């Protein structure tokens, strides 16, 4: 009998519940602007760089900021990340490392209360390019253990990035597993700019981003 009571008029009960929720929202946020304006929310916003001089590249240490906001909005219209722009202004700055205050622009009906972190460390460097040869080597072998007999097309690539990163390049390598580089091997491989420890360097672009490696005859490894 109790179960029947709950099953009767389900549509009417659902409508009553929805109206009750809407009435609560209006009384709490619509009829009381003071309460509504006092609510704060957090929004994660990506950092962008503005006014970077030509020939330079910038890399903020933090990729996003947390923006604490308040405003005249209800719970069903919360501010979204895409409504904000967070940026650091590099006007007049040259190479070096700088601590800059992020600026945030958002909707007119939203107040920006705080931004975390309050400052962003940004590294600015010269953007340079170099043409370097591509070496085919076995993955996991020590640096300098290049293969002899493998054909690479093209034989050189253009690397581009911050000057501090390019100065760390020891080799541009197209790496293959040792048990695959046999006669008849033919593949497109992505070359990587490696440092002294054999680790790929970030912030480096390589053009073209693939090279054609083929093995028409047996190969050997040179040190």
C-alpha positions in Angstrom: 0.0 0.0 0.0 2.8 2.4 0.8 4.6 1.4 -2.4 1.4 2.3 -4.3 1.2 5.7 -2.7 4.7 6.5 -4.0 3.9 5.2 -7.5 0.8 7.3 -7.9 1.0 10.6 -9.7 4.8 10.3 -10.4 4.7 13.1 -13.0 2.9 15.4 -10.6 5.4 14.7 -7.9 8.4 15.3 -10.3 6.9 18.6 -11.4 6.4 19.7 -7.8 10.0 18.8 -6.9 11.3 20.8 -10.0 9.2 23.8 -9.0 10.4 23.6 -5.4 14.1 23.6 -6.6 13.4 26.6 -8.9 11.7 28.5 -6.1 14.6 27.8 -3.8 17.1 29.0 -6.4 15.1 32.2 -7.0 14.7 33.0 -3.3 18.4 32.3 -2.6 20.1 33.9 -5.6 17.4 36.0 -7.4 15.7 37.8 -4.6 18.9 38.3 -2.6 21.6 39.9 -4.7 23.8 40.4 -1.7 24.0 36.6 -1.1 24.5 36.0 -4.8 27.3 38.5 -5.2 29.2 37.1 -2.2 29.6 33.6 -3.8 33.1 32.9 -5.0 34.2 30.3 -7.5 37.5 29.0 -9.0 38.2 28.9 -12.7 41.3 27.4 -14.3 42.4 29.6 -17.2 45.3 29.0 -19.7 48.2 31.5 -19.8 48.9 33.2 -23.1 51.8 35.5 -24.0 51.3 39.0 -25.5 53.6 41.5 -27.1 56.5 39.1 -27.6 59.2 40.7 -29.8 60.0 39.2 -33.2 62.7 36.6 -33.2 62.1 35.6 -29.6 60.3 32.7 -27.9 58.8 32.7 -24.5 58.0 29.8 -22.1 55.9 30.4 -18.9 56.8 28.0 -16.1 53.0 27.8 -15.2 50.6 26.9 -18.1 47.4 28.0 -16.2 46.3 30.2 -13.4 43.5 29.8 -10.9 41.1 32.8 -11.0 38.9 33.4 -8.0 35.8 35.2 -9.1 32.5 36.5 -7.7 29.5 38.1 -9.3 25.8 38.4 -9.9 25.2 34.9 -11.2 23.2 32.0 -9.9 24.3 28.3 -9.5 23.0 27.4 -13.0 25.1 30.0 -14.8 28.6 29.5 -13.4 31.5 31.2 -15.2 33.5 29.1 -17.6 37.2 29.1 -18.5 36.5 30.2 -22.1 35.0 33.4 -20.8 38.4 34.6 -19.5 41.8 35.5 -20.9 44.8 35.3 -18.7 48.0 36.7 -20.1 51.5 38.1 -19.3 52.7 41.2 -21.2 56.2 41.0 -22.6 56.3 44.5 -24.1 59.8 45.9 -24.1 61.4 42.7 -22.8 64.4 41.0 -24.4 66.1 37.7 -23.5 66.2 36.6 -19.8 64.1 35.2 -17.0 61.3 37.5 -15.6 58.7 37.3 -12.9 55.5 38.9 -14.3 52.1 39.5 -12.8 49.4 37.7 -14.8 46.5 39.9 -16.0 43.0 38.5 -16.4 40.1 39.8 -18.6 36.6 38.4 -18.0 32.9 39.1 -18.3 31.6 42.5 -17.1 29.2 40.8 -14.6 32.1 38.9 -12.9 34.6 40.3 -10.4 38.1 38.9 -10.3 39.0 38.6 -6.6 42.4 36.9 -6.8 44.7 35.2 -9.2 46.9 32.3 -8.2 49.9 32.3 -8.6 50.3 36.0 -8.1 53.3 36.0 -10.4 54.5 33.9 -13.3 58.1 33.1 -14.2 58.7 33.5 -17.9 61.9 32.6 -19.8 62.5 34.5 -23.0 65.1 33.3 -25.5 66.3 33.9 -29.0 64.5 31.8 -31.6 67.2 30.2 -33.8 67.4 27.6 -36.6 70.2 25.2 -37.6 70.5 22.5 -40.3 71.9 19.3 -38.8 72.6 15.8 -40.2 70.4 12.9 -39.3 72.1 9.8 -37.9 70.5 6.4 -37.7 71.2 4.6 -34.5 70.0 1.6 -32.5 67.6 2.6 -29.7 69.2 2.2 -26.3 72.8 2.2 -27.6 75.3 4.7 -26.2 75.7 8.0 -27.9 77.9 7.8 -31.0 77.1 4.2 -31.9 75.8 5.1 -35.3 74.9 2.6 -38.0 76.8 2.3 -41.2 75.0 1.2 -44.4 71.6 2.7 -43.7 70.2 5.2 -46.2 68.5 8.3 -44.9 66.4 10.7 -47.0 66.7 13.6 -46.4 70.2 13.5 -44.9 69.7 16.7 -43.0 66.8 18.4 -41.2 66.1 21.9 -40.0 65.8 22.2 -36.2 64.3 25.3 -34.7 63.8 26.5 -31.1 65.2 28.5 -28.2 69.0 29.1 -28.5 69.6 27.6 -25.1 68.0 24.3 -26.2 69.7 24.1 -29.6 73.1 24.5 -27.9 72.4 21.3 -26.0 71.9 19.1 -29.1 74.5 16.4 -29.4 72.8 14.4 -32.2 69.7 14.3 -34.3 68.9 10.6 -34.4 66.4 8.4 -36.2 66.3 5.6 -33.7 65.3 2.0 -34.5 65.2 -1.2 -32.4 68.4 -3.2 -32.8 66.6 -6.3 -34.0 64.8 -4.6 -36.8 67.6 -2.9 -38.7 68.2 -5.7 -41.2 68.4 -6.0 -45.0 65.2 -4.9 -46.5 64.3 -2.6 -43.6 62.2 0.3 -44.9 60.3 2.8 -42.7 59.5 6.4 -42.0 61.0 7.4 -38.7 60.6 10.6 -36.6 64.0 12.1 -35.8 64.7 13.4 -32.3 67.1 16.0 -31.0 69.0 14.4 -28.2 71.2 15.8 -25.5 74.4 14.4 -24.0 72.5 11.8 -22.0 70.4 10.7 -25.0 67.2 12.4 -23.8 65.0 14.2 -26.3 65.0 18.0 -25.9 61.7 19.8 -25.6 60.6 23.0 -27.3 62.4 21.9 -30.4 60.7 21.5 -33.8 62.2 19.4 -36.6 61.4 19.8 -40.3 60.6 17.5 -41.9 59.3 15.6 -38.9 59.9 12.2 -40.6 62.8 10.8 -42.6 62.9 7.7 -44.8 65.3 5.0 -43.6 66.1 2.0 -45.7 68.7 -0.8 -45.6 69.7 -2.2 -49.0 72.5 -4.3 -47.5 73.9 -5.4 -44.2 74.8 -2.7 -41.6 77.4 -2.4 -39.0 77.7 -0.2 -35.9 80.5 2.4 -35.6 81.6 4.1 -32.4 
